[in-house]
Amino acid sequence: MELPPLVADLLARVRVLRQSAPVAEEEAAFRSPLVPTDSVAGRSLVIVIAIMTFLAALAAGAALLVAQASVEWRAEASSEVSVQVRPTPGRDIEADLTTAAEILRKTAGVREAQIYTKAESEALLSPWLGEGLDLSELPTPRMIVVKLDPKQRPDLTVLQADLAEAVSNAVLDDHRLFLERLGDMARAVVAVSTLIFVLILGAMGIAVVSATRAAVATNREIVEVLHIVGAADTFIAREFQRRFLALGLRGALIGGGAAIAFLFLARTLMQNWRATAGGEQMEAMFGDFSIGAEGVIIILSLAGGIALLTGYLSQSIVFRHLRRLG
């Protein structure tokens, strides 16, 4: 049976190699790569990996931003408690506020106790009741905002008992429920971001596996002849691994760099958008979009991991194909 010209030429080159050089020098003998990186399929794979890396880096960055913002939320909320003094018939609410504030200021671990005026207390209800309402006829509770010393936090149970004994209509709120909800929300966002991250990596892995199988199929005759004439499986697999590692690294660096640039651009836009209501909500959720050096290192590490994963997957697919050849 007559061999195809490409295979015949390859066999001739292999015979020359086996006569004139040890197997370890086979790589230097082939001047053209077994799997070219500048092909249409190679460029397409770079684009796919770049897009997947960009999306994965954004998911990781979102999880990091929310986790950092959650720490800030909880630290800020846990540094304060509030005391509500409800108006009660037959009691002077101003005297009750003064008495409660004196008890708070005498408590060890309390840095400041600020009594809100009636107008300030009513303003706290505006987000729920709207602007322009006359609340003078409503029994609006008065607020005392208490700032705590983080190094010496008071016993809030004892403090609540002291307040209840002196001012029966005073209620201490330590924001515990609010903190729990903040923590639950942050954990949910991080979990969703992690799930998206894993799905993106899975989709990218499928794309790399498909591209490797296509490359093996395209170079099937060359791979099979190399295997038949005794070329080491590690040599063949290393050729594929090196080429796909280069493709993966190129695409991962492009996608990771684009994600870092996007996050820095978002930070700049956030600084200009901060004065608006939507900007305040976004800043409350994600902070100032500053990932810092830690975030940059994480994204670059992600890009390196994706490149290594690309090389590993390609090597595994080639080894599996060679094992089937026997």
C-alpha positions in Angstrom: 0.0 0.0 0.0 1.4 3.4 -1.0 1.9 5.8 1.9 0.7 9.4 1.7 3.5 11.8 0.7 3.5 13.5 4.2 3.8 10.2 6.0 6.5 8.9 3.6 8.5 12.1 4.1 8.1 11.8 7.9 9.3 8.2 7.9 12.4 9.1 5.9 13.2 11.9 8.4 12.7 9.5 11.3 15.0 6.9 9.8 17.7 9.6 9.3 17.2 10.6 12.9 17.4 7.1 14.3 20.7 6.5 12.4 22.4 9.8 13.2 21.1 11.0 16.5 19.7 9.6 19.8 16.0 9.8 20.5 16.6 12.7 22.9 17.6 14.9 19.9 14.4 14.2 17.9 12.9 17.5 19.0 15.7 19.6 17.5 15.4 17.7 14.2 12.0 18.9 13.4 12.1 22.5 12.4 8.4 22.9 12.2 6.3 22.4 15.3 4.0 19.4 15.6 1.1 21.6 16.7 1.5 25.1 15.2 0.2 27.9 17.5 -0.4 30.4 14.7 -3.2 28.4 13.0 -6.8 29.5 12.8 -7.8 26.9 15.4 -5.0 28.1 17.7 -6.1 31.8 17.5 -9.7 30.8 18.1 -8.7 28.9 21.2 -6.7 31.9 22.5 -9.9 34.0 22.0 -12.0 31.5 23.9 -9.5 31.2 26.8 -9.2 35.0 27.0 -13.0 35.4 27.2 -13.3 32.6 29.8 -10.4 34.0 31.8 -11.9 37.5 31.7 -15.3 36.2 33.0 -13.7 34.0 35.6 -11.5 36.9 36.9 -14.6 39.1 37.1 -16.4 36.4 39.1 -13.4 36.1 41.4 -13.1 39.8 41.7 -16.8 40.2 42.6 -16.5 37.6 45.3 -13.4 39.4 46.7 -15.0 42.8 46.6 -18.1 41.6 48.4 -16.1 39.7 51.0 -14.0 42.8 51.7 -17.1 45.0 51.8 -18.8 42.6 54.2 -15.9 42.8 56.6 -16.2 46.6 56.5 -20.0 46.5 56.9 -19.8 44.2 60.0 -16.9 46.1 61.5 -18.8 49.4 61.2 -22.1 48.0 62.4 -20.6 46.1 65.3 -18.9 49.3 66.5 -22.2 50.9 67.3 -25.4 50.1 69.1 -28.6 52.2 69.3 -31.1 52.9 72.1 -34.7 53.6 71.2 -36.7 55.6 73.8 -40.4 55.2 73.0 -42.8 58.0 74.0 -45.0 56.8 76.8 -48.0 58.7 78.3 -47.2 60.3 81.6 -43.4 60.3 81.0 -41.1 63.1 80.0 -39.3 61.7 77.0 -36.6 64.4 77.2 -35.9 63.4 80.8 -35.8 59.8 79.8 -33.3 60.5 77.0 -31.1 62.4 79.4 -31.2 59.6 82.0 -30.5 56.9 79.4 -27.6 58.9 77.9 -26.0 59.4 81.4 -26.2 55.7 82.1 -24.6 55.0 78.7 -21.8 57.5 79.2 -20.9 56.1 82.6 -20.6 52.5 81.2 -17.1 51.2 80.6 -16.5 50.6 76.9 -18.9 53.3 75.7 -17.0 56.0 73.8 -19.9 58.3 73.0 -23.7 58.5 73.4 -25.4 61.0 71.0 -29.0 61.9 71.5 -30.8 62.5 68.2 -33.2 65.3 68.0 -36.9 64.7 67.1 -36.2 65.9 63.5 -33.2 63.6 63.2 -35.1 60.7 64.5 -38.0 61.3 62.1 -35.5 61.7 59.2 -34.5 58.1 59.7 -38.0 57.0 58.7 -37.9 58.9 55.4 -36.5 56.0 53.3 -39.6 53.9 54.3 -42.3 56.5 54.6 -41.2 59.0 52.0 -40.4 62.7 52.1 -42.7 65.5 53.1 -44.8 63.6 55.6 -45.9 65.3 58.9 -44.8 62.9 61.6 -45.5 65.3 64.5 -48.7 63.4 65.4 -47.1 60.0 65.4 -45.4 58.6 68.5 -41.9 58.5 66.8 -39.3 56.8 69.0 -36.2 58.9 69.8 -32.8 57.6 69.1 -29.5 57.5 71.0 -26.6 56.4 68.9 -23.9 54.7 71.0 -20.3 54.3 69.8 -18.4 51.5 71.4 -14.7 51.0 72.2 -13.5 48.1 70.1 -10.8 47.2 72.6 -13.2 47.1 75.6 -16.7 46.3 74.5 -19.3 46.6 77.3 -21.5 43.7 78.4 -24.7 44.6 76.5 -26.9 42.3 78.5 -25.9 44.1 81.8 -26.3 47.4 80.0 -29.8 46.5 78.8 -30.8 45.6 82.4 -29.5 48.9 83.7 -31.4 50.8 81.1 -34.6 48.9 81.7 -34.4 49.5 85.4 -33.9 53.3 85.0 -35.9 54.0 81.9 -38.5 51.3 81.3 -39.4 52.5 77.8 -35.8 52.3 76.5 -34.8 49.4 74.2 -31.2 48.5 73.3 -30.6 47.3 69.8 -27.2 45.6 69.2 -27.8 45.2 65.4 -27.3 41.4 65.8 -30.1 40.6 63.3 -28.8 43.1 60.8 -25.3 41.7 61.1 -26.6 38.2 60.5 -28.4 39.3 57.4 -25.4 41.1 56.1 -23.3 38.0 56.7 -25.9 35.7 55.0 -26.1 38.1 52.0 -22.3 38.3 51.6 -22.0 34.5 51.8 -24.7 34.0 49.2 -23.0 36.4 46.8 -19.7 34.8 47.3 -21.3 31.3 46.8 -23.0 32.4 43.6 -19.7 34.0 42.3 -17.8 30.8 43.2 -20.4 28.7 41.3 -20.1 30.9 38.2 -16.4 30.7 38.5 -16.5 26.9 38.5 -18.9 26.7 35.6 -16.7 29.0 33.6 -13.6 26.9 34.3 -15.6 23.8 33.3 -16.7 25.3 30.0 -13.1 26.4 29.3 -11.9 22.9 30.1 -14.4 21.4 27.6 -13.2 23.9 25.0 -9.6 22.9 25.6 -10.4 19.2 25.4 -12.3 19.7 22.1 -9.4 21.7 20.7 -6.9 19.1 21.7 -8.9 16.3 20.1 -9.2 18.3 16.9 -5.5 18.9 16.9 -4.8 15.2 17.4 -7.3 14.3 14.6 -5.6 16.9 12.3 -2.2 15.4 13.0 -3.4 11.8 13.4 -1.1 10.4 10.7 2.0 12.1 12.1 1.1 11.0 15.7 0.5 7.4 14.7 3.7 7.2 12.6 5.8 8.7 15.4 4.2 6.2 17.8 4.9 3.2 15.4 8.5 4.1 14.8 9.2 4.2 18.5 9.0 7.9 19.5 8.4 8.1 23.2 4.8 8.9 24.2 6.2 11.6 26.5 7.9 13.3 23.5 4.6 13.4 21.5 2.5 14.5 24.5 5.1 17.2 25.5 4.8 18.7 22.0 1.1 19.1 22.4 1.5 20.3 26.0 4.0 22.9 25.1 1.9 24.3 22.3 -1.3 24.3 24.3 0.5 25.8 27.3 1.7 28.7 25.1 -1.9 29.2 23.7 -3.4 29.0 27.2 -0.8 31.4 28.7 -1.4 33.9 25.9 -5.2 33.8 26.2 -5.1 33.8 30.0 -2.8 36.9 30.2 -5.0 38.7 27.7 -8.2 37.9 29.7 -6.6 38.5 33.1 -5.2 41.9 31.9 -8.5 42.9 30.5 -10.2 42.0 33.8 -7.7 44.1 35.8 -8.1 47.0 33.5 -11.9 46.7 33.7 -11.9 46.7 37.5 -9.6 49.8 37.6 -11.9 51.5 35.1 -14.9 50.6 37.2 -13.1 52.1 40.3 -12.6 55.4 38.4 -16.2 55.5 37.2 -17.4 54.8 40.8 -15.4 57.7 42.1 -17.3 60.0 39.7 -20.6 58.3 40.3 -20.4 58.2 44.1 -22.5 61.3 44.6 -25.6 59.7 43.0 -28.1 57.4 44.8 -27.2 54.5 42.6 -23.5 55.1 43.2 -24.1 55.0 47.0 -25.9 51.7 46.7 -23.1 50.2 44.5 -20.5 51.4 46.9 -22.3 49.9 49.8 -22.5 46.6 48.0 -19.0 46.4 46.5 -17.0 49.1 48.2 -15.0 51.4 46.0 -14.1 48.6 43.5 -10.5 48.6 44.8 -9.1 45.1 44.6 -5.6 46.2 45.6 -2.4 44.3 45.2 -4.0 41.2 46.6 -6.7 41.2 43.9 -4.1 41.7 41.1 -2.1 38.8 42.5 -5.2 36.6 42.6 -6.1 37.4 39.0 -2.6 36.8 37.7 -2.4 33.6 39.7 -5.7 32.6 38.1 -4.3 33.3 34.6 -1.2 31.2 35.4 -3.5 28.4 36.7 -5.6 28.4 33.6 -2.5 28.2 31.4 -1.2 25.2 33.4 -4.7 23.6 33.3 -4.7 24.0 29.5 -1.3 22.3 29.2 -2.3 19.5 31.6 -5.6 18.8 29.8 -4.0 18.6 26.4 -1.3 16.3 27.7 -3.9 14.0 29.2 -5.9 13.8 26.0 -2.8 12.9 24.0 -1.7 10.2 26.4 -5.2 8.7 26.3 -5.1 8.7 22.5 -1.7 7.0 22.5 -2.8 4.4 24.9 -5.6 3.4 22.6 -3.0 3.0 19.8 -1.3 0.3 22.0 
